[in-house]
């Protein structure tokens, strides 16, 4: 499968009249947690691995006395150890969480099943395909969104750019109509925030299934040059994917394609805009842009938590781990481990070491990370090319910050600028 998505098959780009406020659903970013890192740092310095419930900023969670004590991993090396060992620490924990609303996906699969199913979609994210999308699709979407506000001299970049362009890209890759984008955005956030509102998450899952059912039926009758058509024609171990398997893939790919880039691009802009000297350095030397992206993924990863389940009794950093224990890897904390990074709380594109766990590690490393890097690079380069004197411009009393726990991104990015073209 090497979908090329030729120019003629990219859905026509026309104005979207409806806009969806990403923070309309306030609980989707884990309530009002503004900065969990000071507390996580205290806990990490006590010990990189904790057994039993811990308070990370929103109160002590209830524990089930009939279940093994949960394990929280805060250190970098300890997180890598878990993610390397997919026999001791299983991804099947997601079956009882996201699996209930997404269906069975690669998120909850272990080897060798995971490798087989991941191979089905991984060709879509190869470099040659991404290069095609970069010019034919991503650049066009970003330019047209900036066209919509460039003459204004000011804009909220969350509302006008970072929240909008990733969903338009992933929906075009799937071959879905542009007019439905606002619905995808709402369903995506409702689905991924199922832990905050179970009934709403289930309703979003059912809505996506019903929506995709019509698209899949249409593609079976009349295949197009898009990812859904490719899924319809795929085979796993000599058999085609059934509808439920396709729906599960799509319920995972749509949110993954939207959330990661939306939050990553917002976090990068926040890091640069709040450090004008680094923004100026990137503007003057664009080779620093990939470096800045990797520092952002370390400093403020858009997704900060990965879960695993212990399959045997074991030990991690001297802490006993019982078989069946849920293991929470706090990647945001691991990425600020003082044992690995100097002044880890700083956003610093000039730091020596930028290796991080922002996209995970091991066999489950984020499938769409190269797409997220490419999309963010295009968006940032275009902003810097087209808007000079770019700087934050909060309203009186407006408190700009990154917010959330499991998912983190800025709530607003009001800026002023001078349009270059």
Secondary structure as a PSIPRED ss2 file (coil, helix, strand):
# PSIPRED VFORMAT (PSIPRED V4.0)

   1 X C   1.000  0.000  0.000
   2 X C   1.000  0.000  0.000
   3 X C   1.000  0.000  0.000
   4 X C   1.000  0.000  0.000
   5 X C   1.000  0.000  0.000
   6 X C   1.000  0.000  0.000
   7 X H   0.000  1.000  0.000
   8 X H   0.000  1.000  0.000
   9 X H   0.000  1.000  0.000
  10 X C   1.000  0.000  0.000
  11 X C   1.000  0.000  0.000
  12 X C   1.000  0.000  0.000
  13 X C   1.000  0.000  0.000
  14 X C   1.000  0.000  0.000
  15 X C   1.000  0.000  0.000
  16 X C   1.000  0.000  0.000
  17 X C   1.000  0.000  0.000
  18 X C   1.000  0.000  0.000
  19 X C   1.000  0.000  0.000
  20 X C   1.000  0.000  0.000
  21 X C   1.000  0.000  0.000
  22 X C   1.000  0.000  0.000
  23 X C   1.000  0.000  0.000
  24 X C   1.000  0.000  0.000
  25 X C   1.000  0.000  0.000
  26 X H   0.000  1.000  0.000
  27 X H   0.000  1.000  0.000
  28 X H   0.000  1.000  0.000
  29 X H   0.000  1.000  0.000
  30 X C   1.000  0.000  0.000
  31 X C   1.000  0.000  0.000
  32 X C   1.000  0.000  0.000
  33 X C   1.000  0.000  0.000
  34 X C   1.000  0.000  0.000
  35 X C   1.000  0.000  0.000
  36 X C   1.000  0.000  0.000
  37 X H   0.000  1.000  0.000
  38 X H   0.000  1.000  0.000
  39 X H   0.000  1.000  0.000
  40 X H   0.000  1.000  0.000
  41 X H   0.000  1.000  0.000
  42 X H   0.000  1.000  0.000
  43 X H   0.000  1.000  0.000
  44 X H   0.000  1.000  0.000
  45 X H   0.000  1.000  0.000
  46 X H   0.000  1.000  0.000
  47 X C   1.000  0.000  0.000
  48 X C   1.000  0.000  0.000
  49 X E   0.000  0.000  1.000
  50 X E   0.000  0.000  1.000
  51 X E   0.000  0.000  1.000
  52 X C   1.000  0.000  0.000
  53 X C   1.000  0.000  0.000
  54 X C   1.000  0.000  0.000
  55 X C   1.000  0.000  0.000
  56 X C   1.000  0.000  0.000
  57 X C   1.000  0.000  0.000
  58 X C   1.000  0.000  0.000
  59 X C   1.000  0.000  0.000
  60 X C   1.000  0.000  0.000
  61 X C   1.000  0.000  0.000
  62 X C   1.000  0.000  0.000
  63 X C   1.000  0.000  0.000
  64 X C   1.000  0.000  0.000
  65 X C   1.000  0.000  0.000
  66 X C   1.000  0.000  0.000
  67 X C   1.000  0.000  0.000
  68 X C   1.000  0.000  0.000
  69 X C   1.000  0.000  0.000
  70 X C   1.000  0.000  0.000
  71 X E   0.000  0.000  1.000
  72 X E   0.000  0.000  1.000
  73 X E   0.000  0.000  1.000
  74 X C   1.000  0.000  0.000
  75 X C   1.000  0.000  0.000
  76 X H   0.000  1.000  0.000
  77 X H   0.000  1.000  0.000
  78 X H   0.000  1.000  0.000
  79 X H   0.000  1.000  0.000
  80 X H   0.000  1.000  0.000
  81 X H   0.000  1.000  0.000
  82 X H   0.000  1.000  0.000
  83 X H   0.000  1.000  0.000
  84 X H   0.000  1.000  0.000
  85 X C   1.000  0.000  0.000
  86 X C   1.000  0.000  0.000
  87 X C   1.000  0.000  0.000
  88 X C   1.000  0.000  0.000
  89 X E   0.000  0.000  1.000
  90 X E   0.000  0.000  1.000
  91 X H   0.000  1.000  0.000
  92 X H   0.000  1.000  0.000
  93 X H   0.000  1.000  0.000
  94 X H   0.000  1.000  0.000
  95 X H   0.000  1.000  0.000
  96 X H   0.000  1.000  0.000
  97 X C   1.000  0.000  0.000
  98 X C   1.000  0.000  0.000
  99 X H   0.000  1.000  0.000
 100 X H   0.000  1.000  0.000
 101 X H   0.000  1.000  0.000
 102 X H   0.000  1.000  0.000
 103 X C   1.000  0.000  0.000
 104 X C   1.000  0.000  0.000
 105 X C   1.000  0.000  0.000
 106 X H   0.000  1.000  0.000
 107 X H   0.000  1.000  0.000
 108 X H   0.000  1.000  0.000
 109 X C   1.000  0.000  0.000
 110 X C   1.000  0.000  0.000
 111 X C   1.000  0.000  0.000
 112 X C   1.000  0.000  0.000
 113 X H   0.000  1.000  0.000
 114 X H   0.000  1.000  0.000
 115 X H   0.000  1.000  0.000
 116 X H   0.000  1.000  0.000
 117 X H   0.000  1.000  0.000
 118 X H   0.000  1.000  0.000
 119 X H   0.000  1.000  0.000
 120 X H   0.000  1.000  0.000
 121 X H   0.000  1.000  0.000
 122 X H   0.000  1.000  0.000
 123 X H   0.000  1.000  0.000
 124 X H   0.000  1.000  0.000
 125 X H   0.000  1.000  0.000
 126 X C   1.000  0.000  0.000
 127 X H   0.000  1.000  0.000
 128 X H   0.000  1.000  0.000
 129 X H   0.000  1.000  0.000
 130 X H   0.000  1.000  0.000
 131 X H   0.000  1.000  0.000
 132 X H   0.000  1.000  0.000
 133 X H   0.000  1.000  0.000
 134 X H   0.000  1.000  0.000
 135 X H   0.000  1.000  0.000
 136 X H   0.000  1.000  0.000
 137 X H   0.000  1.000  0.000
 138 X H   0.000  1.000  0.000
 139 X H   0.000  1.000  0.000
 140 X H   0.000  1.000  0.000
 141 X H   0.000  1.000  0.000
 142 X H   0.000  1.000  0.000
 143 X H   0.000  1.000  0.000
 144 X H   0.000  1.000  0.000
 145 X H   0.000  1.000  0.000
 146 X H   0.000  1.000  0.000
 147 X H   0.000  1.000  0.000
 148 X C   1.000  0.000  0.000
 149 X C   1.000  0.000  0.000
 150 X H   0.000  1.000  0.000
 151 X H   0.000  1.000  0.000
 152 X H   0.000  1.000  0.000
 153 X C   1.000  0.000  0.000
 154 X E   0.000  0.000  1.000
 155 X E   0.000  0.000  1.000
 156 X E   0.000  0.000  1.000
 157 X H   0.000  1.000  0.000
 158 X H   0.000  1.000  0.000
 159 X H   0.000  1.000  0.000
 160 X H   0.000  1.000  0.000
 161 X H   0.000  1.000  0.000
 162 X H   0.000  1.000  0.000
 163 X H   0.000  1.000  0.000
 164 X H   0.000  1.000  0.000
 165 X H   0.000  1.000  0.000
 166 X H   0.000  1.000  0.000
 167 X H   0.000  1.000  0.000
 168 X H   0.000  1.000  0.000
 169 X H   0.000  1.000  0.000
 170 X H   0.000  1.000  0.000
 171 X H   0.000  1.000  0.000
 172 X H   0.000  1.000  0.000
 173 X H   0.000  1.000  0.000
 174 X H   0.000  1.000  0.000
 175 X C   1.000  0.000  0.000
 176 X C   1.000  0.000  0.000
 177 X C   1.000  0.000  0.000
 178 X H   0.000  1.000  0.000
 179 X H   0.000  1.000  0.000
 180 X H   0.000  1.000  0.000
 181 X H   0.000  1.000  0.000
 182 X H   0.000  1.000  0.000
 183 X H   0.000  1.000  0.000
 184 X H   0.000  1.000  0.000
 185 X H   0.000  1.000  0.000
 186 X H   0.000  1.000  0.000
 187 X H   0.000  1.000  0.000
 188 X H   0.000  1.000  0.000
 189 X H   0.000  1.000  0.000
 190 X H   0.000  1.000  0.000
 191 X H   0.000  1.000  0.000
 192 X H   0.000  1.000  0.000
 193 X C   1.000  0.000  0.000
 194 X C   1.000  0.000  0.000
 195 X C   1.000  0.000  0.000
 196 X C   1.000  0.000  0.000
 197 X C   1.000  0.000  0.000
 198 X H   0.000  1.000  0.000
 199 X H   0.000  1.000  0.000
 200 X H   0.000  1.000  0.000
 201 X H   0.000  1.000  0.000
 202 X H   0.000  1.000  0.000
 203 X H   0.000  1.000  0.000
 204 X H   0.000  1.000  0.000
 205 X H   0.000  1.000  0.000
 206 X H   0.000  1.000  0.000
 207 X H   0.000  1.000  0.000
 208 X H   0.000  1.000  0.000
 209 X H   0.000  1.000  0.000
 210 X H   0.000  1.000  0.000
 211 X H   0.000  1.000  0.000
 212 X H   0.000  1.000  0.000
 213 X H   0.000  1.000  0.000
 214 X H   0.000  1.000  0.000
 215 X H   0.000  1.000  0.000
 216 X H   0.000  1.000  0.000
 217 X H   0.000  1.000  0.000
 218 X H   0.000  1.000  0.000
 219 X H   0.000  1.000  0.000
 220 X H   0.000  1.000  0.000
 221 X H   0.000  1.000  0.000
 222 X C   1.000  0.000  0.000
 223 X C   1.000  0.000  0.000
 224 X C   1.000  0.000  0.000
 225 X C   1.000  0.000  0.000
 226 X C   1.000  0.000  0.000
 227 X H   0.000  1.000  0.000
 228 X H   0.000  1.000  0.000
 229 X H   0.000  1.000  0.000
 230 X H   0.000  1.000  0.000
 231 X H   0.000  1.000  0.000
 232 X H   0.000  1.000  0.000
 233 X H   0.000  1.000  0.000
 234 X C   1.000  0.000  0.000
 235 X E   0.000  0.000  1.000
 236 X E   0.000  0.000  1.000
 237 X C   1.000  0.000  0.000
 238 X C   1.000  0.000  0.000
 239 X E   0.000  0.000  1.000
 240 X E   0.000  0.000  1.000
 241 X C   1.000  0.000  0.000
 242 X C   1.000  0.000  0.000
 243 X H   0.000  1.000  0.000
 244 X H   0.000  1.000  0.000
 245 X H   0.000  1.000  0.000
 246 X H   0.000  1.000  0.000
 247 X H   0.000  1.000  0.000
 248 X H   0.000  1.000  0.000
 249 X H   0.000  1.000  0.000
 250 X H   0.000  1.000  0.000
 251 X H   0.000  1.000  0.000
 252 X H   0.000  1.000  0.000
 253 X H   0.000  1.000  0.000
 254 X H   0.000  1.000  0.000
 255 X H   0.000  1.000  0.000
 256 X H   0.000  1.000  0.000
 257 X H   0.000  1.000  0.000
 258 X H   0.000  1.000  0.000
 259 X H   0.000  1.000  0.000
 260 X H   0.000  1.000  0.000
 261 X H   0.000  1.000  0.000
 262 X H   0.000  1.000  0.000
 263 X H   0.000  1.000  0.000
 264 X H   0.000  1.000  0.000
 265 X H   0.000  1.000  0.000
 266 X H   0.000  1.000  0.000
 267 X H   0.000  1.000  0.000
 268 X H   0.000  1.000  0.000
 269 X H   0.000  1.000  0.000
 270 X H   0.000  1.000  0.000
 271 X H   0.000  1.000  0.000
 272 X H   0.000  1.000  0.000
 273 X H   0.000  1.000  0.000
 274 X C   1.000  0.000  0.000
 275 X C   1.000  0.000  0.000
 276 X H   0.000  1.000  0.000
 277 X H   0.000  1.000  0.000
 278 X H   0.000  1.000  0.000
 279 X H   0.000  1.000  0.000
 280 X H   0.000  1.000  0.000
 281 X H   0.000  1.000  0.000
 282 X H   0.000  1.000  0.000
 283 X H   0.000  1.000  0.000
 284 X H   0.000  1.000  0.000
 285 X C   1.000  0.000  0.000
 286 X C   1.000  0.000  0.000
 287 X C   1.000  0.000  0.000
 288 X H   0.000  1.000  0.000
 289 X H   0.000  1.000  0.000
 290 X H   0.000  1.000  0.000
 291 X H   0.000  1.000  0.000
 292 X H   0.000  1.000  0.000
 293 X H   0.000  1.000  0.000
 294 X H   0.000  1.000  0.000
 295 X H   0.000  1.000  0.000
 296 X H   0.000  1.000  0.000
 297 X H   0.000  1.000  0.000
 298 X H   0.000  1.000  0.000
 299 X H   0.000  1.000  0.000
 300 X C   1.000  0.000  0.000
 301 X C   1.000  0.000  0.000
 302 X C   1.000  0.000  0.000
 303 X E   0.000  0.000  1.000
 304 X C   1.000  0.000  0.000
 305 X E   0.000  0.000  1.000
 306 X E   0.000  0.000  1.000
 307 X E   0.000  0.000  1.000
 308 X E   0.000  0.000  1.000
 309 X E   0.000  0.000  1.000
 310 X E   0.000  0.000  1.000
 311 X C   1.000  0.000  0.000
 312 X C   1.000  0.000  0.000
 313 X C   1.000  0.000  0.000
 314 X E   0.000  0.000  1.000
 315 X E   0.000  0.000  1.000
 316 X E   0.000  0.000  1.000
 317 X C   1.000  0.000  0.000
 318 X C   1.000  0.000  0.000
 319 X E   0.000  0.000  1.000
 320 X E   0.000  0.000  1.000
 321 X E   0.000  0.000  1.000
 322 X C   1.000  0.000  0.000
 323 X C   1.000  0.000  0.000
 324 X C   1.000  0.000  0.000
 325 X C   1.000  0.000  0.000
 326 X E   0.000  0.000  1.000
 327 X E   0.000  0.000  1.000
 328 X E   0.000  0.000  1.000
 329 X E   0.000  0.000  1.000
 330 X E   0.000  0.000  1.000
 331 X H   0.000  1.000  0.000
 332 X H   0.000  1.000  0.000
 333 X H   0.000  1.000  0.000
 334 X H   0.000  1.000  0.000
 335 X C   1.000  0.000  0.000
 336 X C   1.000  0.000  0.000
 337 X C   1.000  0.000  0.000
 338 X C   1.000  0.000  0.000
 339 X C   1.000  0.000  0.000
 340 X C   1.000  0.000  0.000
 341 X C   1.000  0.000  0.000
 342 X C   1.000  0.000  0.000
 343 X C   1.000  0.000  0.000
 344 X C   1.000  0.000  0.000
 345 X C   1.000  0.000  0.000
 346 X C   1.000  0.000  0.000
 347 X C   1.000  0.000  0.000
 348 X C   1.000  0.000  0.000
 349 X C   1.000  0.000  0.000
 350 X C   1.000  0.000  0.000
 351 X C   1.000  0.000  0.000
 352 X C   1.000  0.000  0.000
 353 X C   1.000  0.000  0.000
 354 X C   1.000  0.000  0.000
 355 X C   1.000  0.000  0.000
 356 X C   1.000  0.000  0.000
 357 X C   1.000  0.000  0.000
 358 X C   1.000  0.000  0.000
 359 X C   1.000  0.000  0.000
 360 X C   1.000  0.000  0.000
 361 X C   1.000  0.000  0.000
 362 X H   0.000  1.000  0.000
 363 X H   0.000  1.000  0.000
 364 X H   0.000  1.000  0.000
 365 X C   1.000  0.000  0.000
 366 X C   1.000  0.000  0.000
 367 X C   1.000  0.000  0.000
 368 X C   1.000  0.000  0.000
 369 X H   0.000  1.000  0.000
 370 X H   0.000  1.000  0.000
 371 X H   0.000  1.000  0.000
 372 X H   0.000  1.000  0.000
 373 X H   0.000  1.000  0.000
 374 X H   0.000  1.000  0.000
 375 X H   0.000  1.000  0.000
 376 X H   0.000  1.000  0.000
 377 X H   0.000  1.000  0.000
 378 X H   0.000  1.000  0.000
 379 X H   0.000  1.000  0.000
 380 X H   0.000  1.000  0.000
 381 X H   0.000  1.000  0.000
 382 X H   0.000  1.000  0.000
 383 X H   0.000  1.000  0.000
 384 X H   0.000  1.000  0.000
 385 X H   0.000  1.000  0.000
 386 X H   0.000  1.000  0.000
 387 X E   0.000  0.000  1.000
 388 X E   0.000  0.000  1.000
 389 X E   0.000  0.000  1.000
 390 X E   0.000  0.000  1.000
 391 X E   0.000  0.000  1.000
 392 X E   0.000  0.000  1.000
 393 X C   1.000  0.000  0.000
 394 X C   1.000  0.000  0.000
 395 X C   1.000  0.000  0.000
 396 X C   1.000  0.000  0.000
 397 X C   1.000  0.000  0.000
 398 X C   1.000  0.000  0.000
 399 X C   1.000  0.000  0.000
 400 X C   1.000  0.000  0.000
 401 X C   1.000  0.000  0.000
 402 X E   0.000  0.000  1.000
 403 X E   0.000  0.000  1.000
 404 X C   1.000  0.000  0.000
 405 X C   1.000  0.000  0.000
 406 X C   1.000  0.000  0.000
 407 X E   0.000  0.000  1.000
 408 X C   1.000  0.000  0.000
 409 X E   0.000  0.000  1.000
 410 X E   0.000  0.000  1.000
 411 X C   1.000  0.000  0.000
 412 X C   1.000  0.000  0.000
 413 X C   1.000  0.000  0.000
 414 X E   0.000  0.000  1.000
 415 X E   0.000  0.000  1.000
 416 X E   0.000  0.000  1.000
 417 X E   0.000  0.000  1.000
 418 X E   0.000  0.000  1.000
 419 X E   0.000  0.000  1.000
 420 X C   1.000  0.000  0.000
 421 X C   1.000  0.000  0.000
